[in-house]
């Protein structure tokens, strides 16, 4: 570790999500000593965020850099597990953006991969790090045994009606669509994965899954996904993920409408989240209703950059301190959950049993 006791970071992939993490690392005061990307223009554009970082065209050269102590993986989803596996083999610490893998087969391989003693691997489920999320976790038991839940991610304010006839979502003679290449799926992966992680964090894993999706004809990635999850603990979860063209809907009036509502035998817990790439524009919200008092408790939470908070937690873990850390095993549950959703879709919405990795 360096004199500030932070790990020296190498970032692989400096496109949109990579730049978000570079800003978060800079805000946290964590030094970025190297960056890798196949695009020289992307590296040049990211230079202002990490001016002292070495540039590599090949991520394997970054892994070979002896100065780099920890690696942040921000490439397209389909490359995550390939790179993470190589990072684990070097013994360096690793932070990997979600999703960790692109299916159950890779996820099961991931959970059997042995880490070196003291090696840290954290997966990028940043919604856990909002103060509202932490408060909700602490108070969750107060609503009693869960009965049912609604989980929604309607991602509005990001597109217009052109999304219903977009080349980015259609496969070509050369292969899958741009969306599928970058995200390995549609809104189930892009929006749903974060909310599935939050659902698992609060309610555990599912037992049975029924799912259907919708997209314009000719698309190879879904714009809408709707599902019912029978949870191991008993409750039924109603789940929706969609790309919305609305610009002024949602609790913040900006089109973003992402929430979790869980009803228990003693009360209700609600969580509301701000726009994904501008998490500090508004504070995430949480409130709890207790039937014993007949009133809501809704604390005021400060605005927070959850990307910065998760990188600070990663640095703490690398230093041997205790901190929240979505693990390989937890990420594998989400990846297998997504896989089961797509299995149900392929079978016309037939119920699929969840296979725990």
C-alpha positions in Angstrom: 0.0 0.0 0.0 1.1 3.6 -0.5 1.8 6.2 2.1 -2.0 7.0 2.4 -2.6 3.3 2.9 -4.8 3.1 -0.2 -4.3 0.3 -2.8 -2.7 1.5 -6.1 -5.5 0.9 -8.6 -5.4 -0.1 -12.2 -8.7 0.4 -14.2 -9.5 -1.9 -17.1 -12.1 -0.3 -19.4 -12.4 3.5 -19.4 -15.6 4.0 -21.3 -18.8 5.3 -19.7 -18.8 3.2 -16.6 -15.0 3.3 -16.3 -15.1 7.1 -16.2 -17.8 7.0 -13.5 -15.5 4.8 -11.4 -12.4 7.0 -12.1 -14.4 10.0 -10.8 -15.4 8.0 -7.7 -11.8 6.9 -7.1 -10.6 10.5 -7.5 -13.2 11.8 -5.1 -12.2 9.1 -2.6 -8.5 10.1 -2.9 -7.6 6.6 -4.1 -4.7 6.7 -6.6 -5.1 5.3 -10.1 -1.7 4.3 -11.4 -2.7 2.6 -14.6 -5.5 2.4 -17.1 -6.1 -0.1 -20.0 -8.4 0.1 -23.0 -8.2 -1.0 -26.6 -9.3 2.5 -27.6 -6.5 5.1 -27.5 -9.1 7.9 -27.7 -10.9 6.5 -24.7 -7.6 6.5 -22.7 -6.9 10.1 -23.8 -10.4 11.2 -22.8 -9.9 9.6 -19.4 -6.5 11.2 -18.8 -8.0 14.2 -17.1 -9.5 12.0 -14.5 -6.2 10.1 -13.8 -3.4 12.2 -15.2 -0.6 10.2 -13.6 -1.8 6.8 -14.8 0.1 4.7 -17.3 -1.8 3.7 -20.4 -2.0 0.2 -21.7 -3.7 -1.0 -24.9 -3.9 -4.6 -23.5 -5.4 -5.3 -20.1 -3.0 -8.2 -19.6 -0.1 -5.8 -19.6 -1.8 -3.8 -16.8 -2.1 -7.0 -14.8 1.6 -7.6 -15.3 2.5 -4.1 -13.9 4.0 -4.8 -10.4 3.0 -1.3 -9.1 -0.7 -2.2 -9.5 -2.1 -3.7 -6.3 -5.8 -3.8 -7.1 -7.8 -3.9 -10.4 -11.1 -2.3 -11.2 -12.9 -4.0 -14.1 -15.2 -1.8 -16.1 -15.3 -3.5 -19.5 -18.4 -4.8 -21.4 -20.2 -7.5 -19.4 -19.1 -10.4 -21.6 -15.5 -9.8 -20.6 -16.0 -9.5 -16.9 -15.4 -13.1 -15.9 -12.5 -13.7 -18.3 -10.6 -10.7 -16.8 -11.7 -11.3 -13.2 -10.4 -14.9 -13.4 -7.0 -13.6 -14.6 -6.9 -11.0 -11.9 -7.6 -13.6 -9.2 -4.8 -15.8 -10.6 -2.3 -12.9 -10.1 -3.3 -12.5 -6.4 -4.2 -8.8 -6.9 -7.3 -7.5 -5.3 -10.3 -7.1 -7.7 -13.4 -4.9 -8.0 -15.6 -6.1 -10.9 -18.6 -4.1 -12.2 -21.8 -6.1 -12.3 -22.8 -8.5 -13.8 -19.9 -10.7 -12.7 -20.7 -13.3 -15.4 -23.1 -13.8 -18.3 -24.8 -17.0 -17.1 -25.2 -19.8 -14.6 -22.3 -21.9 -16.1 -19.8 -19.1 -15.5 -21.3 -18.2 -12.2 -20.9 -21.7 -10.9 -17.2 -21.7 -12.0 -16.7 -18.4 -10.2 -17.9 -19.7 -6.8 -15.5 -22.6 -7.0 -12.5 -20.3 -7.8 -10.1 -20.1 -4.9 -8.8 -16.8 -3.7 -5.3 -16.2 -2.4 -5.0 -15.6 1.4 -6.1 -12.1 2.1 -7.2 -11.4 -1.5 -10.3 -9.3 -1.9 -12.9 -9.5 -4.6 -15.9 -7.1 -4.6 -18.7 -6.9 -7.2 -20.2 -3.6 -8.2 -23.6 -3.6 -6.7 -23.5 0.1 -5.6 -27.1 0.5 -4.5 -26.2 -1.3 -1.2 -24.0 1.6 -0.3 -26.6 4.4 -0.2 -27.2 5.5 3.4 -30.9 4.7 2.8 -30.1 1.1 1.9 -27.9 0.7 4.9 -30.7 2.1 7.2 -33.3 -0.2 5.5 -31.1 -3.3 6.1 -30.7 -2.3 9.8 -34.4 -1.9 10.3 -35.7 -4.6 8.0 -36.6 -7.1 10.8 -39.0 -4.5 12.3 -41.6 -5.2 9.6 -41.9 -8.8 10.7 -42.0 -11.9 8.5 -42.2 -10.8 4.9 -45.4 -11.5 3.0 -45.0 -9.9 -0.4 -43.0 -7.3 -2.3 -42.9 -5.1 -5.4 -39.6 -4.4 -7.1 -39.6 -2.0 -10.0 -36.9 -0.4 -12.2 -38.5 1.9 -14.8 -35.6 3.7 -16.3 -37.0 6.8 -17.8 -35.4 10.1 -18.9 -32.8 8.3 -20.9 -34.4 7.9 -24.4 -37.2 9.0 -26.7 -39.6 6.9 -28.8 -36.7 6.1 -31.2 -35.8 3.3 -28.8 -38.7 1.3 -30.3 -37.0 1.3 -33.7 -33.3 1.4 -33.0 -30.4 -0.3 -34.8 -28.6 -0.6 -31.4 -31.1 -3.3 -30.3 -31.2 -5.3 -33.6 -28.7 -8.0 -34.5 -26.7 -7.6 -37.7 -25.1 -10.1 -40.1 -21.9 -9.6 -38.1 -23.5 -10.7 -34.9 -25.5 -9.6 -31.9 -26.8 -6.1 -31.4 -24.7 -3.4 -29.9 -26.9 -3.5 -26.7 -26.4 -7.3 -26.3 -22.7 -7.0 -27.0 -22.2 -4.4 -24.3 -24.7 -5.6 -21.7 -25.2 -9.3 -22.5 -29.0 -8.7 -22.5 -31.6 -6.1 -22.1 -33.3 -4.4 -19.2 -33.2 -7.6 -17.1 -29.4 -7.3 -17.1 -29.0 -3.5 -17.1 -31.8 -2.5 -14.7 -32.8 -5.7 -13.2 -29.5 -7.0 -11.9 -29.1 -4.2 -9.3 -32.6 -4.7 -8.1 -32.2 -8.4 -7.9 -29.1 -7.9 -5.8 -31.1 -5.7 -3.4 -34.0 -8.2 -3.3 -31.5 -11.0 -2.4 -29.8 -8.8 0.1 -33.1 -8.2 1.9 -35.1 -11.3 1.2 -32.7 -14.1 0.2 -32.8 -16.2 -2.9 -35.8 -17.3 -4.9 -37.3 -20.8 -5.2 -39.4 -20.5 -8.3 -39.3 -18.0 -11.2 -41.9 -17.1 -13.8 -40.8 -14.4 -16.3 -41.8 -12.8 -19.6 -40.2 -10.1 -21.7 -41.2 -7.7 -24.4 -39.3 -6.0 -27.2 -40.2 -4.7 -30.7 -40.0 -7.4 -33.4 -36.4 -8.1 -34.5 -34.7 -7.0 -31.3 -32.4 -9.5 -29.5 -32.5 -7.7 -26.1 -35.7 -6.9 -24.1 -37.0 -3.5 -23.4 -39.4 -4.8 -20.7 -39.2 -7.7 -18.2 -42.0 -8.8 -15.8 -41.7 -11.6 -13.4 -43.0 -13.3 -10.3 -40.5 -14.7 -7.8 -41.4 -17.3 -5.1 -38.8 -16.6 -2.4 -37.3 -19.3 -0.2 -38.5 -17.4 2.8 -42.1 -17.5 1.6 -43.1 -14.1 0.1 -44.0 -13.5 -3.6 -42.1 -10.7 -5.3 -43.7 -8.8 -8.2 -40.8 -7.6 -10.4 -40.6 -5.2 -13.4 -37.8 -3.7 -15.3 -38.3 -1.5 -18.3 -36.8 1.3 -20.4 -39.3 4.1 -20.3 -39.6 7.0 -22.7 -41.2 9.3 -20.1 -39.1 12.2 -18.9 -41.1 13.7 -16.0 -42.5 10.7 -14.2 -41.2 9.0 -11.0 -40.6 10.3 -7.5 -38.0 12.8 -8.6 -39.9 14.1 -11.6 -37.1 13.1 -14.0 -38.5 9.9 -15.5 -36.5 7.6 -13.1 -38.8 5.3 -11.2 -36.9 2.7 -9.2 -38.3 1.3 -5.9 -38.6 -1.6 -3.5 -41.7 -2.1 -1.3 -41.8 -5.0 1.1 -44.8 -5.8 3.2 -44.4 -7.8 6.4 -46.7 -9.0 9.1 -45.8 -6.0 11.3 -45.3 -3.2 8.7 -44.0 -2.0 5.4 -40.5 -1.0 4.2 -40.0 1.2 1.1 -36.8 2.2 -0.8 -36.6 4.7 -3.7 -33.4 5.3 -5.7 -32.1 8.2 -7.8 -30.8 8.1 -11.4 -28.1 5.5 -11.8 -25.3 7.6 -13.3 -26.0 10.8 -11.2 -26.6 9.2 -7.8 -25.8 12.3 -5.9 -28.4 14.5 -7.7 -31.0 13.4 -5.2 -30.8 11.5 -2.0 -32.0 7.9 -2.0 -35.0 7.5 0.3 -36.2 4.9 2.8 -39.1 4.8 5.1 -40.8 2.2 7.4 -44.4 1.9 8.6 -45.0 0.0 11.8 -48.6 -1.1 12.5 -47.9 -1.0 16.2 -47.5 2.8 16.1 -49.6 3.5 13.0 -47.0 6.0 11.8 -44.3 6.2 9.2 -40.6 6.8 10.0 -38.8 8.5 7.2 -35.3 9.9 8.0 -33.6 12.5 6.0 -30.6 11.1 4.1 -27.8 13.1 2.7 -27.1 13.0 -1.0 -24.4 10.4 -1.6 -22.3 9.1 -4.5 -22.8 5.4 -4.1 -20.0 4.7 -6.6 -17.6 6.6 -4.3 -18.9 4.8 -1.2 -18.4 1.4 -2.7 -14.8 2.3 -3.8 -14.1 3.5 -0.3 -15.4 0.2 1.0 -13.2 -1.7 -1.5 -10.1 0.2 -0.3 -11.0 -0.6 3.3 -11.3 -4.2 2.5 -7.9 -4.2 0.7 -6.4 -2.6 3.9 -7.8 -5.5 6.0 -10.6 -3.4 7.5 -14.2 -4.6 7.7 -16.6 -3.1 5.2 -19.7 -4.0 3.1 -18.6 -6.1 0.1 -20.9 -7.8 -2.4 -19.1 -11.1 -2.8 -18.5 -13.6 -5.6 -21.1 -15.9 -4.1 -23.7 -13.1 -3.8 -23.0 -12.0 -7.4 -23.4 -15.6 -8.6 -26.9 -15.7 -7.1 -27.9 -12.7 -9.2 -26.3 -14.2 -12.3 -28.1 -17.5 -11.9 -31.3 -15.6 -11.1 -31.0 -13.8 -14.5 -30.2 -17.0 -16.2 -33.4 -18.6 -14.8 -35.4 -15.6 -15.9 -34.3 -16.1 -19.5 -34.9 -19.8 -19.2 -38.5 -19.0 -18.2 -38.9 -16.6 -21.1 -37.6 -19.2 -23.6 -40.3 -21.6 -22.3 -43.1 -19.1 -22.8 -43.2 -18.0 -19.2 -43.1 -21.5 -17.7 -42.1 -21.7 -14.0 -38.4 -22.5 -13.5 -36.8 -23.8 -10.3 -33.9 -21.7 -9.2 -30.6 -23.5 -9.0 -28.4 -22.1 -6.2 -24.8 -21.8 -7.4 
